[in-house]
């Protein structure tokens, strides 16, 4: 099953990996739109004791590494090419 999912998303993953960033507005949009950390991990506590923990589900996303890489390339473009401090 995992191999089938991988083959299904492989073209999109390759496209994301090959996407080049040359526009500061697009780079800033990507940097702000893609979270730096997995937004799904949660711990619910009562009186300091954890009673429910939801693990990070991002690693289940077959395009997770490509999306995080895209955010990193956008951040590098903003710092290196545009001189922004982030």
HTML snippet that shows the backbone in 3Dmol.js (N, CA, C, O; Angstrom):
<script src="https://3Dmol.org/build/3Dmol-min.js"></script>
<div id="view" style="width:600px;height:400px;position:relative"></div>
<script>
const pdb = `
ATOM      1  N   UNK A   1       0.826  -1.198   0.000  1.00  0.00           N
ATOM      2  CA  UNK A   1       0.000   0.000   0.000  1.00  0.00           C
ATOM      3  C   UNK A   1       0.870   1.262   0.000  1.00  0.00           C
ATOM      4  O   UNK A   1       0.593   2.197  -0.751  1.00  0.00           O
ATOM      5  N   UNK A   2       1.904   1.300   0.821  1.00  0.00           N
ATOM      6  CA  UNK A   2       2.774   2.468   0.912  1.00  0.00           C
ATOM      7  C   UNK A   2       3.452   2.750  -0.425  1.00  0.00           C
ATOM      8  O   UNK A   2       3.616   3.910  -0.803  1.00  0.00           O
ATOM      9  N   UNK A   3       3.847   1.700  -1.140  1.00  0.00           N
ATOM     10  CA  UNK A   3       4.484   1.873  -2.441  1.00  0.00           C
ATOM     11  C   UNK A   3       3.517   2.485  -3.450  1.00  0.00           C
ATOM     12  O   UNK A   3       3.919   3.305  -4.276  1.00  0.00           O
ATOM     13  N   UNK A   4       2.250   2.094  -3.388  1.00  0.00           N
ATOM     14  CA  UNK A   4       1.255   2.655  -4.297  1.00  0.00           C
ATOM     15  C   UNK A   4       1.042   4.145  -4.017  1.00  0.00           C
ATOM     16  O   UNK A   4       0.933   4.946  -4.945  1.00  0.00           O
ATOM     17  N   UNK A   5       0.985   4.504  -2.748  1.00  0.00           N
ATOM     18  CA  UNK A   5       0.813   5.910  -2.375  1.00  0.00           C
ATOM     19  C   UNK A   5       2.025   6.710  -2.828  1.00  0.00           C
ATOM     20  O   UNK A   5       1.891   7.821  -3.343  1.00  0.00           O
ATOM     21  N   UNK A   6       3.201   6.142  -2.635  1.00  0.00           N
ATOM     22  CA  UNK A   6       4.426   6.812  -3.052  1.00  0.00           C
ATOM     23  C   UNK A   6       4.430   7.073  -4.559  1.00  0.00           C
ATOM     24  O   UNK A   6       4.785   8.165  -5.002  1.00  0.00           O
ATOM     25  N   UNK A   7       4.041   6.085  -5.331  1.00  0.00           N
ATOM     26  CA  UNK A   7       4.005   6.269  -6.792  1.00  0.00           C
ATOM     27  C   UNK A   7       2.963   7.299  -7.199  1.00  0.00           C
ATOM     28  O   UNK A   7       3.152   8.026  -8.173  1.00  0.00           O
ATOM     29  N   UNK A   8       1.868   7.362  -6.459  1.00  0.00           N
ATOM     30  CA  UNK A   8       0.801   8.305  -6.768  1.00  0.00           C
ATOM     31  C   UNK A   8       1.266   9.753  -6.558  1.00  0.00           C
ATOM     32  O   UNK A   8       0.958  10.627  -7.368  1.00  0.00           O
ATOM     33  N   UNK A   9       2.001  10.001  -5.480  1.00  0.00           N
ATOM     34  CA  UNK A   9       2.417  11.358  -5.142  1.00  0.00           C
ATOM     35  C   UNK A   9       3.809  11.717  -5.652  1.00  0.00           C
ATOM     36  O   UNK A   9       4.241  12.859  -5.489  1.00  0.00           O
ATOM     37  N   UNK A  10       4.513  10.785  -6.258  1.00  0.00           N
ATOM     38  CA  UNK A  10       5.879  11.025  -6.722  1.00  0.00           C
ATOM     39  C   UNK A  10       5.976  12.190  -7.714  1.00  0.00           C
ATOM     40  O   UNK A  10       6.864  13.027  -7.548  1.00  0.00           O
ATOM     41  N   UNK A  11       5.124  12.291  -8.723  1.00  0.00           N
ATOM     42  CA  UNK A  11       5.242  13.436  -9.649  1.00  0.00           C
ATOM     43  C   UNK A  11       5.046  14.789  -8.954  1.00  0.00           C
ATOM     44  O   UNK A  11       5.751  15.751  -9.259  1.00  0.00           O
ATOM     45  N   UNK A  12       4.108  14.860  -8.040  1.00  0.00           N
ATOM     46  CA  UNK A  12       3.878  16.110  -7.316  1.00  0.00           C
ATOM     47  C   UNK A  12       5.060  16.430  -6.406  1.00  0.00           C
ATOM     48  O   UNK A  12       5.456  17.589  -6.287  1.00  0.00           O
ATOM     49  N   UNK A  13       5.617  15.418  -5.772  1.00  0.00           N
ATOM     50  CA  UNK A  13       6.789  15.615  -4.929  1.00  0.00           C
ATOM     51  C   UNK A  13       7.985  16.096  -5.729  1.00  0.00           C
ATOM     52  O   UNK A  13       8.724  16.972  -5.280  1.00  0.00           O
ATOM     53  N   UNK A  14       8.178  15.533  -6.900  1.00  0.00           N
ATOM     54  CA  UNK A  14       9.276  15.973  -7.762  1.00  0.00           C
ATOM     55  C   UNK A  14       9.072  17.417  -8.216  1.00  0.00           C
ATOM     56  O   UNK A  14      10.026  18.192  -8.283  1.00  0.00           O
ATOM     57  N   UNK A  15       7.833  17.772  -8.524  1.00  0.00           N
ATOM     58  CA  UNK A  15       7.536  19.146  -8.923  1.00  0.00           C
ATOM     59  C   UNK A  15       7.832  20.114  -7.778  1.00  0.00           C
ATOM     60  O   UNK A  15       8.421  21.172  -7.999  1.00  0.00           O
ATOM     61  N   UNK A  16       7.427  19.760  -6.555  1.00  0.00           N
ATOM     62  CA  UNK A  16       7.704  20.620  -5.403  1.00  0.00           C
ATOM     63  C   UNK A  16       9.207  20.766  -5.177  1.00  0.00           C
ATOM     64  O   UNK A  16       9.690  21.853  -4.859  1.00  0.00           O
ATOM     65  N   UNK A  17       9.944  19.666  -5.341  1.00  0.00           N
ATOM     66  CA  UNK A  17      11.395  19.708  -5.167  1.00  0.00           C
ATOM     67  C   UNK A  17      12.073  20.577  -6.219  1.00  0.00           C
ATOM     68  O   UNK A  17      13.099  21.198  -5.940  1.00  0.00           O
ATOM     69  N   UNK A  18      11.516  20.627  -7.415  1.00  0.00           N
ATOM     70  CA  UNK A  18      12.154  21.379  -8.497  1.00  0.00           C
ATOM     71  C   UNK A  18      11.685  22.835  -8.571  1.00  0.00           C
ATOM     72  O   UNK A  18      12.222  23.616  -9.357  1.00  0.00           O
ATOM     73  N   UNK A  19      10.711  23.197  -7.777  1.00  0.00           N
ATOM     74  CA  UNK A  19      10.168  24.554  -7.798  1.00  0.00           C
ATOM     75  C   UNK A  19      11.228  25.547  -7.341  1.00  0.00           C
ATOM     76  O   UNK A  19      11.764  25.430  -6.239  1.00  0.00           O
ATOM     77  N   UNK A  20      11.526  26.517  -8.184  1.00  0.00           N
ATOM     78  CA  UNK A  20      12.507  27.552  -7.861  1.00  0.00           C
ATOM     79  C   UNK A  20      11.790  28.821  -7.441  1.00  0.00           C
ATOM     80  O   UNK A  20      10.708  29.133  -7.938  1.00  0.00           O
ATOM     81  N   UNK A  21      12.395  29.533  -6.539  1.00  0.00           N
ATOM     82  CA  UNK A  21      11.779  30.742  -5.999  1.00  0.00           C
ATOM     83  C   UNK A  21      12.580  31.944  -6.470  1.00  0.00           C
ATOM     84  O   UNK A  21      13.776  32.057  -6.201  1.00  0.00           O
ATOM     85  N   UNK A  22      11.894  32.849  -7.185  1.00  0.00           N
ATOM     86  CA  UNK A  22      12.542  34.048  -7.720  1.00  0.00           C
ATOM     87  C   UNK A  22      11.753  35.320  -7.398  1.00  0.00           C
ATOM     88  O   UNK A  22      12.128  36.407  -7.837  1.00  0.00           O
ATOM     89  N   UNK A  23      10.674  35.191  -6.643  1.00  0.00           N
ATOM     90  CA  UNK A  23       9.818  36.335  -6.351  1.00  0.00           C
ATOM     91  C   UNK A  23       9.723  36.525  -4.838  1.00  0.00           C
ATOM     92  O   UNK A  23       9.307  35.608  -4.130  1.00  0.00           O
ATOM     93  N   UNK A  24      10.100  37.697  -4.333  1.00  0.00           N
ATOM     94  CA  UNK A  24      10.065  37.920  -2.884  1.00  0.00           C
ATOM     95  C   UNK A  24       8.667  37.776  -2.272  1.00  0.00           C
ATOM     96  O   UNK A  24       8.533  37.263  -1.161  1.00  0.00           O
ATOM     97  N   UNK A  25       7.640  38.217  -2.977  1.00  0.00           N
ATOM     98  CA  UNK A  25       6.283  38.108  -2.439  1.00  0.00           C
ATOM     99  C   UNK A  25       5.849  36.647  -2.342  1.00  0.00           C
ATOM    100  O   UNK A  25       5.227  36.246  -1.358  1.00  0.00           O
ATOM    101  N   UNK A  26       6.173  35.860  -3.353  1.00  0.00           N
ATOM    102  CA  UNK A  26       5.845  34.438  -3.337  1.00  0.00           C
ATOM    103  C   UNK A  26       6.624  33.728  -2.234  1.00  0.00           C
ATOM    104  O   UNK A  26       6.081  32.873  -1.534  1.00  0.00           O
ATOM    105  N   UNK A  27       7.896  34.087  -2.082  1.00  0.00           N
ATOM    106  CA  UNK A  27       8.725  33.486  -1.036  1.00  0.00           C
ATOM    107  C   UNK A  27       8.173  33.819   0.350  1.00  0.00           C
ATOM    108  O   UNK A  27       8.115  32.952   1.222  1.00  0.00           O
ATOM    109  N   UNK A  28       7.775  35.053   0.549  1.00  0.00           N
ATOM    110  CA  UNK A  28       7.212  35.461   1.833  1.00  0.00           C
ATOM    111  C   UNK A  28       5.894  34.750   2.097  1.00  0.00           C
ATOM    112  O   UNK A  28       5.623  34.340   3.225  1.00  0.00           O
ATOM    113  N   UNK A  29       5.072  34.604   1.058  1.00  0.00           N
ATOM    114  CA  UNK A  29       3.809  33.865   1.203  1.00  0.00           C
ATOM    115  C   UNK A  29       4.077  32.427   1.647  1.00  0.00           C
ATOM    116  O   UNK A  29       3.448  31.936   2.585  1.00  0.00           O
ATOM    117  N   UNK A  30       5.017  31.749   0.967  1.00  0.00           N
ATOM    118  CA  UNK A  30       5.339  30.368   1.331  1.00  0.00           C
ATOM    119  C   UNK A  30       5.868  30.281   2.751  1.00  0.00           C
ATOM    120  O   UNK A  30       5.481  29.395   3.512  1.00  0.00           O
ATOM    121  N   UNK A  31       6.746  31.196   3.103  1.00  0.00           N
ATOM    122  CA  UNK A  31       7.343  31.192   4.434  1.00  0.00           C
ATOM    123  C   UNK A  31       6.282  31.346   5.519  1.00  0.00           C
ATOM    124  O   UNK A  31       6.353  30.691   6.559  1.00  0.00           O
ATOM    125  N   UNK A  32       5.303  32.206   5.279  1.00  0.00           N
ATOM    126  CA  UNK A  32       4.254  32.428   6.280  1.00  0.00           C
ATOM    127  C   UNK A  32       3.180  31.339   6.255  1.00  0.00           C
ATOM    128  O   UNK A  32       2.611  31.006   7.294  1.00  0.00           O
ATOM    129  N   UNK A  33       2.901  30.787   5.077  1.00  0.00           N
ATOM    130  CA  UNK A  33       1.804  29.830   4.941  1.00  0.00           C
ATOM    131  C   UNK A  33       2.166  28.424   5.424  1.00  0.00           C
ATOM    132  O   UNK A  33       1.300  27.692   5.904  1.00  0.00           O
ATOM    133  N   UNK A  34       3.432  28.047   5.302  1.00  0.00           N
ATOM    134  CA  UNK A  34       3.852  26.708   5.701  1.00  0.00           C
ATOM    135  C   UNK A  34       4.390  26.791   7.127  1.00  0.00           C
ATOM    136  O   UNK A  34       5.363  27.502   7.378  1.00  0.00           O
ATOM    137  N   UNK A  35       3.773  26.076   8.058  1.00  0.00           N
ATOM    138  CA  UNK A  35       4.223  26.176   9.450  1.00  0.00           C
ATOM    139  C   UNK A  35       5.612  25.573   9.643  1.00  0.00           C
ATOM    140  O   UNK A  35       5.998  24.621   8.964  1.00  0.00           O
ATOM    141  N   UNK A  36       6.350  26.155  10.589  1.00  0.00           N
ATOM    142  CA  UNK A  36       7.703  25.678  10.887  1.00  0.00           C
ATOM    143  C   UNK A  36       7.679  24.356  11.639  1.00  0.00           C
ATOM    144  O   UNK A  36       8.611  23.559  11.526  1.00  0.00           O
ATOM    145  N   UNK A  37       6.632  24.120  12.395  1.00  0.00           N
ATOM    146  CA  UNK A  37       6.489  22.881  13.151  1.00  0.00           C
ATOM    147  C   UNK A  37       5.172  22.233  12.778  1.00  0.00           C
ATOM    148  O   UNK A  37       4.256  22.881  12.272  1.00  0.00           O
ATOM    149  N   UNK A  38       5.102  20.963  13.037  1.00  0.00           N
ATOM    150  CA  UNK A  38       3.870  20.237  12.755  1.00  0.00           C
ATOM    151  C   UNK A  38       2.745  20.808  13.621  1.00  0.00           C
ATOM    152  O   UNK A  38       2.842  20.782  14.848  1.00  0.00           O
ATOM    153  N   UNK A  39       1.691  21.316  13.008  1.00  0.00           N
ATOM    154  CA  UNK A  39       0.640  21.968  13.789  1.00  0.00           C
ATOM    155  C   UNK A  39      -0.344  20.996  14.448  1.00  0.00           C
ATOM    156  O   UNK A  39      -1.273  21.432  15.127  1.00  0.00           O
ATOM    157  N   UNK A  40      -0.157  19.708  14.262  1.00  0.00           N
ATOM    158  CA  UNK A  40      -1.161  18.766  14.735  1.00  0.00           C
ATOM    159  C   UNK A  40      -0.820  18.125  16.073  1.00  0.00           C
ATOM    160  O   UNK A  40      -1.699  17.538  16.704  1.00  0.00           O
ATOM    161  N   UNK A  41       0.419  18.220  16.522  1.00  0.00           N
ATOM    162  CA  UNK A  41       0.790  17.595  17.782  1.00  0.00           C
ATOM    163  C   UNK A  41       0.201  18.400  18.933  1.00  0.00           C
ATOM    164  O   UNK A  41       0.402  19.612  19.021  1.00  0.00           O
ATOM    165  N   UNK A  42      -0.519  17.729  19.802  1.00  0.00           N
ATOM    166  CA  UNK A  42      -1.173  18.395  20.931  1.00  0.00           C
ATOM    167  C   UNK A  42      -1.083  17.530  22.174  1.00  0.00           C
ATOM    168  O   UNK A  42      -1.126  16.301  22.110  1.00  0.00           O
ATOM    169  N   UNK A  43      -0.957  18.203  23.301  1.00  0.00           N
ATOM    170  CA  UNK A  43      -1.054  17.545  24.593  1.00  0.00           C
ATOM    171  C   UNK A  43      -2.133  18.259  25.381  1.00  0.00           C
ATOM    172  O   UNK A  43      -2.140  19.487  25.471  1.00  0.00           O
ATOM    173  N   UNK A  44      -3.039  17.490  25.950  1.00  0.00           N
ATOM    174  CA  UNK A  44      -4.099  18.044  26.776  1.00  0.00           C
ATOM    175  C   UNK A  44      -3.791  17.695  28.218  1.00  0.00           C
ATOM    176  O   UNK A  44      -3.661  16.525  28.578  1.00  0.00           O
ATOM    177  N   UNK A  45      -3.675  18.740  29.045  1.00  0.00           N
ATOM    178  CA  UNK A  45      -3.286  18.550  30.437  1.00  0.00           C
ATOM    179  C   UNK A  45      -4.353  19.097  31.373  1.00  0.00           C
ATOM    180  O   UNK A  45      -5.029  20.087  31.091  1.00  0.00           O
ATOM    181  N   UNK A  46      -4.471  18.412  32.489  1.00  0.00           N
ATOM    182  CA  UNK A  46      -5.323  18.885  33.587  1.00  0.00           C
ATOM    183  C   UNK A  46      -4.481  18.793  34.845  1.00  0.00           C
ATOM    184  O   UNK A  46      -3.943  17.736  35.175  1.00  0.00           O
ATOM    185  N   UNK A  47      -4.377  19.899  35.531  1.00  0.00           N
ATOM    186  CA  UNK A  47      -3.591  19.982  36.761  1.00  0.00           C
ATOM    187  C   UNK A  47      -2.153  19.518  36.535  1.00  0.00           C
ATOM    188  O   UNK A  47      -1.564  18.869  37.399  1.00  0.00           O
ATOM    189  N   UNK A  48      -1.602  19.845  35.393  1.00  0.00           N
ATOM    190  CA  UNK A  48      -0.217  19.512  35.101  1.00  0.00           C
ATOM    191  C   UNK A  48       0.025  18.083  34.649  1.00  0.00           C
ATOM    192  O   UNK A  48       1.167  17.707  34.386  1.00  0.00           O
ATOM    193  N   UNK A  49      -1.011  17.289  34.555  1.00  0.00           N
ATOM    194  CA  UNK A  49      -0.859  15.894  34.120  1.00  0.00           C
ATOM    195  C   UNK A  49      -1.460  15.721  32.730  1.00  0.00           C
ATOM    196  O   UNK A  49      -2.581  16.153  32.461  1.00  0.00           O
ATOM    197  N   UNK A  50      -0.699  15.087  31.865  1.00  0.00           N
ATOM    198  CA  UNK A  50      -1.161  14.843  30.498  1.00  0.00           C
ATOM    199  C   UNK A  50      -2.177  13.710  30.507  1.00  0.00           C
ATOM    200  O   UNK A  50      -1.891  12.605  30.968  1.00  0.00           O
ATOM    201  N   UNK A  51      -3.381  14.004  29.986  1.00  0.00           N
ATOM    202  CA  UNK A  51      -4.380  12.943  29.922  1.00  0.00           C
ATOM    203  C   UNK A  51      -4.691  12.524  28.495  1.00  0.00           C
ATOM    204  O   UNK A  51      -5.351  11.508  28.281  1.00  0.00           O
ATOM    205  N   UNK A  52      -4.224  13.294  27.511  1.00  0.00           N
ATOM    206  CA  UNK A  52      -4.410  12.916  26.110  1.00  0.00           C
ATOM    207  C   UNK A  52      -3.282  13.536  25.297  1.00  0.00           C
ATOM    208  O   UNK A  52      -2.996  14.728  25.416  1.00  0.00           O
ATOM    209  N   UNK A  53      -2.649  12.717  24.474  1.00  0.00           N
ATOM    210  CA  UNK A  53      -1.590  13.208  23.611  1.00  0.00           C
ATOM    211  C   UNK A  53      -1.887  12.768  22.182  1.00  0.00           C
ATOM    212  O   UNK A  53      -2.042  11.579  21.904  1.00  0.00           O
ATOM    213  N   UNK A  54      -1.962  13.735  21.292  1.00  0.00           N
ATOM    214  CA  UNK A  54      -2.156  13.458  19.872  1.00  0.00           C
ATOM    215  C   UNK A  54      -0.790  13.584  19.221  1.00  0.00           C
ATOM    216  O   UNK A  54      -0.198  14.663  19.251  1.00  0.00           O
ATOM    217  N   UNK A  55      -0.273  12.509  18.633  1.00  0.00           N
ATOM    218  CA  UNK A  55       1.061  12.562  18.042  1.00  0.00           C
ATOM    219  C   UNK A  55       1.067  13.412  16.769  1.00  0.00           C
ATOM    220  O   UNK A  55       0.017  13.659  16.176  1.00  0.00           O
ATOM    221  N   UNK A  56       2.251  13.854  16.358  1.00  0.00           N
ATOM    222  CA  UNK A  56       2.325  14.630  15.112  1.00  0.00           C
ATOM    223  C   UNK A  56       1.938  13.755  13.928  1.00  0.00           C
ATOM    224  O   UNK A  56       2.470  12.660  13.746  1.00  0.00           O
ATOM    225  N   UNK A  57       1.024  14.248  13.145  1.00  0.00           N
ATOM    226  CA  UNK A  57       0.516  13.479  12.014  1.00  0.00           C
ATOM    227  C   UNK A  57       1.173  13.897  10.703  1.00  0.00           C
ATOM    228  O   UNK A  57       0.877  13.320   9.656  1.00  0.00           O
ATOM    229  N   UNK A  58       2.052  14.884  10.743  1.00  0.00           N
ATOM    230  CA  UNK A  58       2.676  15.390   9.523  1.00  0.00           C
ATOM    231  C   UNK A  58       3.465  14.323   8.785  1.00  0.00           C
ATOM    232  O   UNK A  58       3.482  14.302   7.554  1.00  0.00           O
ATOM    233  N   UNK A  59       4.118  13.441   9.524  1.00  0.00           N
ATOM    234  CA  UNK A  59       4.937  12.417   8.876  1.00  0.00           C
ATOM    235  C   UNK A  59       4.078  11.439   8.077  1.00  0.00           C
ATOM    236  O   UNK A  59       4.607  10.699   7.247  1.00  0.00           O
ATOM    237  N   UNK A  60       2.787  11.423   8.306  1.00  0.00           N
ATOM    238  CA  UNK A  60       1.904  10.579   7.508  1.00  0.00           C
ATOM    239  C   UNK A  60       1.612  11.192   6.147  1.00  0.00           C
ATOM    240  O   UNK A  60       1.155  10.501   5.237  1.00  0.00           O
ATOM    241  N   UNK A  61       1.875  12.484   6.006  1.00  0.00           N
ATOM    242  CA  UNK A  61       1.675  13.179   4.741  1.00  0.00           C
ATOM    243  C   UNK A  61       2.804  12.783   3.790  1.00  0.00           C
ATOM    244  O   UNK A  61       3.970  13.021   4.106  1.00  0.00           O
ATOM    245  N   UNK A  62       2.498  12.194   2.650  1.00  0.00           N
ATOM    246  CA  UNK A  62       3.563  11.751   1.745  1.00  0.00           C
ATOM    247  C   UNK A  62       4.372  12.899   1.138  1.00  0.00           C
ATOM    248  O   UNK A  62       5.437  12.661   0.569  1.00  0.00           O
ATOM    249  N   UNK A  63       3.890  14.127   1.247  1.00  0.00           N
ATOM    250  CA  UNK A  63       4.609  15.280   0.688  1.00  0.00           C
ATOM    251  C   UNK A  63       5.217  16.162   1.776  1.00  0.00           C
ATOM    252  O   UNK A  63       5.652  17.279   1.497  1.00  0.00           O
ATOM    253  N   UNK A  64       5.248  15.673   3.000  1.00  0.00           N
ATOM    254  CA  UNK A  64       5.730  16.468   4.135  1.00  0.00           C
ATOM    255  C   UNK A  64       7.156  16.984   3.903  1.00  0.00           C
ATOM    256  O   UNK A  64       7.411  18.178   4.064  1.00  0.00           O
ATOM    257  N   UNK A  65       8.067  16.117   3.535  1.00  0.00           N
ATOM    258  CA  UNK A  65       9.462  16.529   3.346  1.00  0.00           C
ATOM    259  C   UNK A  65       9.605  17.556   2.226  1.00  0.00           C
ATOM    260  O   UNK A  65      10.410  18.480   2.342  1.00  0.00           O
ATOM    261  N   UNK A  66       8.850  17.412   1.160  1.00  0.00           N
ATOM    262  CA  UNK A  66       8.926  18.357   0.049  1.00  0.00           C
ATOM    263  C   UNK A  66       8.380  19.730   0.453  1.00  0.00           C
ATOM    264  O   UNK A  66       8.938  20.757   0.069  1.00  0.00           O
ATOM    265  N   UNK A  67       7.296  19.748   1.223  1.00  0.00           N
ATOM    266  CA  UNK A  67       6.693  21.012   1.644  1.00  0.00           C
ATOM    267  C   UNK A  67       7.619  21.736   2.620  1.00  0.00           C
ATOM    268  O   UNK A  67       7.808  22.948   2.516  1.00  0.00           O
ATOM    269  N   UNK A  68       8.191  21.000   3.561  1.00  0.00           N
ATOM    270  CA  UNK A  68       9.130  21.616   4.506  1.00  0.00           C
ATOM    271  C   UNK A  68      10.365  22.125   3.762  1.00  0.00           C
ATOM    272  O   UNK A  68      10.889  23.191   4.086  1.00  0.00           O
ATOM    273  N   UNK A  69      10.824  21.377   2.779  1.00  0.00           N
ATOM    274  CA  UNK A  69      11.957  21.824   1.970  1.00  0.00           C
ATOM    275  C   UNK A  69      11.639  23.091   1.194  1.00  0.00           C
ATOM    276  O   UNK A  69      12.495  23.963   1.043  1.00  0.00           O
ATOM    277  N   UNK A  70      10.416  23.194   0.706  1.00  0.00           N
ATOM    278  CA  UNK A  70       9.983  24.390  -0.017  1.00  0.00           C
ATOM    279  C   UNK A  70       9.991  25.602   0.910  1.00  0.00           C
ATOM    280  O   UNK A  70      10.432  26.681   0.514  1.00  0.00           O
ATOM    281  N   UNK A  71       9.510  25.436   2.135  1.00  0.00           N
ATOM    282  CA  UNK A  71       9.536  26.529   3.119  1.00  0.00           C
ATOM    283  C   UNK A  71      10.980  26.941   3.402  1.00  0.00           C
ATOM    284  O   UNK A  71      11.281  28.131   3.505  1.00  0.00           O
ATOM    285  N   UNK A  72      11.864  25.965   3.527  1.00  0.00           N
ATOM    286  CA  UNK A  72      13.263  26.267   3.803  1.00  0.00           C
ATOM    287  C   UNK A  72      13.906  27.035   2.641  1.00  0.00           C
ATOM    288  O   UNK A  72      14.655  27.986   2.858  1.00  0.00           O
ATOM    289  N   UNK A  73      13.606  26.614   1.409  1.00  0.00           N
ATOM    290  CA  UNK A  73      14.153  27.325   0.245  1.00  0.00           C
ATOM    291  C   UNK A  73      13.615  28.741   0.173  1.00  0.00           C
ATOM    292  O   UNK A  73      14.349  29.655  -0.203  1.00  0.00           O
ATOM    293  N   UNK A  74      12.338  28.949   0.525  1.00  0.00           N
ATOM    294  CA  UNK A  74      11.756  30.292   0.542  1.00  0.00           C
ATOM    295  C   UNK A  74      12.445  31.147   1.596  1.00  0.00           C
ATOM    296  O   UNK A  74      12.754  32.312   1.348  1.00  0.00           O
ATOM    297  N   UNK A  75      12.686  30.572   2.770  1.00  0.00           N
ATOM    298  CA  UNK A  75      13.357  31.306   3.834  1.00  0.00           C
ATOM    299  C   UNK A  75      14.781  31.680   3.410  1.00  0.00           C
ATOM    300  O   UNK A  75      15.216  32.809   3.637  1.00  0.00           O
ATOM    301  N   UNK A  76      15.502  30.749   2.801  1.00  0.00           N
ATOM    302  CA  UNK A  76      16.869  31.025   2.342  1.00  0.00           C
ATOM    303  C   UNK A  76      16.882  32.113   1.275  1.00  0.00           C
ATOM    304  O   UNK A  76      17.767  32.968   1.267  1.00  0.00           O
ATOM    305  N   UNK A  77      15.904  32.083   0.378  1.00  0.00           N
ATOM    306  CA  UNK A  77      15.812  33.114  -0.658  1.00  0.00           C
ATOM    307  C   UNK A  77      15.614  34.487  -0.018  1.00  0.00           C
ATOM    308  O   UNK A  77      16.268  35.457  -0.400  1.00  0.00           O
ATOM    309  N   UNK A  78      14.713  34.562   0.952  1.00  0.00           N
ATOM    310  CA  UNK A  78      14.442  35.842   1.602  1.00  0.00           C
ATOM    311  C   UNK A  78      15.676  36.374   2.322  1.00  0.00           C
ATOM    312  O   UNK A  78      15.942  37.576   2.296  1.00  0.00           O
ATOM    313  N   UNK A  79      16.423  35.493   2.959  1.00  0.00           N
ATOM    314  CA  UNK A  79      17.611  35.927   3.711  1.00  0.00           C
ATOM    315  C   UNK A  79      18.771  36.220   2.759  1.00  0.00           C
ATOM    316  O   UNK A  79      19.389  37.281   2.846  1.00  0.00           O
ATOM    317  N   UNK A  80      19.067  35.301   1.866  1.00  0.00           N
ATOM    318  CA  UNK A  80      20.262  35.420   1.017  1.00  0.00           C
ATOM    319  C   UNK A  80      20.099  36.421  -0.121  1.00  0.00           C
ATOM    320  O   UNK A  80      21.005  37.212  -0.386  1.00  0.00           O
ATOM    321  N   UNK A  81      18.968  36.394  -0.786  1.00  0.00           N
ATOM    322  CA  UNK A  81      18.769  37.230  -1.981  1.00  0.00           C
ATOM    323  C   UNK A  81      18.118  38.579  -1.661  1.00  0.00           C
ATOM    324  O   UNK A  81      18.422  39.586  -2.302  1.00  0.00           O
ATOM    325  N   UNK A  82      17.226  38.595  -0.671  1.00  0.00           N
ATOM    326  CA  UNK A  82      16.486  39.820  -0.380  1.00  0.00           C
ATOM    327  C   UNK A  82      17.040  40.569   0.846  1.00  0.00           C
ATOM    328  O   UNK A  82      16.645  41.704   1.115  1.00  0.00           O
ATOM    329  N   UNK A  83      17.942  39.932   1.574  1.00  0.00           N
ATOM    330  CA  UNK A  83      18.546  40.581   2.724  1.00  0.00           C
ATOM    331  C   UNK A  83      17.643  40.736   3.924  1.00  0.00           C
ATOM    332  O   UNK A  83      17.914  41.558   4.799  1.00  0.00           O
ATOM    333  N   UNK A  84      16.583  39.966   3.982  1.00  0.00           N
ATOM    334  CA  UNK A  84      15.653  40.054   5.118  1.00  0.00           C
ATOM    335  C   UNK A  84      16.243  39.314   6.314  1.00  0.00           C
ATOM    336  O   UNK A  84      17.013  38.366   6.167  1.00  0.00           O
ATOM    337  N   UNK A  85      15.865  39.769   7.483  1.00  0.00           N
ATOM    338  CA  UNK A  85      16.212  39.051   8.710  1.00  0.00           C
ATOM    339  C   UNK A  85      14.932  38.411   9.231  1.00  0.00           C
ATOM    340  O   UNK A  85      13.918  39.076   9.446  1.00  0.00           O
ATOM    341  N   UNK A  86      15.012  37.127   9.421  1.00  0.00           N
ATOM    342  CA  UNK A  86      13.818  36.375   9.832  1.00  0.00           C
ATOM    343  C   UNK A  86      14.049  35.797  11.206  1.00  0.00           C
ATOM    344  O   UNK A  86      13.172  35.124  11.748  1.00  0.00           O
TER     345      UNK A  86
END
`;
const viewer = $3Dmol.createViewer("view");
viewer.addModel(pdb, "pdb");
viewer.setStyle({}, {cartoon: {color: "spectrum"}});
viewer.zoomTo();
viewer.render();
</script>
